[in-house]
Amino acid sequence: MRDLAALLTVAEQAVDAGSGWLARAGDEWSARSFKPSGEEVTAADVEVERVVSQVLRRLSPGIPVVGEESATGRPLPPRCWLLDPIDGTMNFARGAPFHALSLAYAEDGAPLLGVIDAPALGRRWRTGAHEVSTRAPVRARTVSEAVVGITGTGSGEAHLVRRIALLQSAAYRLRMQGAMSLDLVGVAEGWLDACLCLGPKPWDVAAGTALARERGKTVLGAGGGEFVLGSPVLVAGEEALARQILGMWKSPPAGAGPDTTELRARERP
């Protein structure tokens, strides 16, 4: 029978190794190249995955590691580690600090624990360690009051552009920070009211999903049910707000464009 506390200790040790290596890496490791998909990748992504995977295989030899840089596209094993060595590679390659190492343990498509480490920010978040903030939370009840993180917008497809314009016009503010794991951290911590992740891969969002759920947030998938790994969209936040955003994304008003005054008026309390 699995021991989640022991697995969390393993995860932290593996993340320590990866973040430690990244802190010592020189600038030559951040030179970018491109995958066949068009996504950016650096030598650091590959090396951090190797370092973290090595620790995981040594300390938990019966659990497969599925990492972004070595994934084969096959279905996930019944239980596995899910690793994004550098979530926010585009930020990392440009010297921006908003990137993170994200590691989760999942069973049957459900993330059960996670560790997210942002080395350039000097911050780490993990399940099982809820730091109580002294700052009074801001509660957004509707989209028009909400600060919403959105990630995965890079395709430029016309239907995405229209829907992003709709959400931008309806929301109080959008934040495009370029790292799904840290958008989910923002929801868990309360500095984002909600987040929308488009085309999330399991390693992008597994750790953040576990963290957000542990902090009492709802994480929804494309059908409006609880998010499961492999869903083409993820929305996280307080349940009512998350459902508003998912509903807008699934079914924007006919002819919707940047002018959504009517939608705002309907949402105001």
Order of alpha helices (4+ residues) and beta strands (2+ residues): alpha-beta-beta-alpha-beta-beta-alpha-beta-beta-beta-beta-alpha-beta-alpha-beta-alpha-beta-beta-alpha-alpha
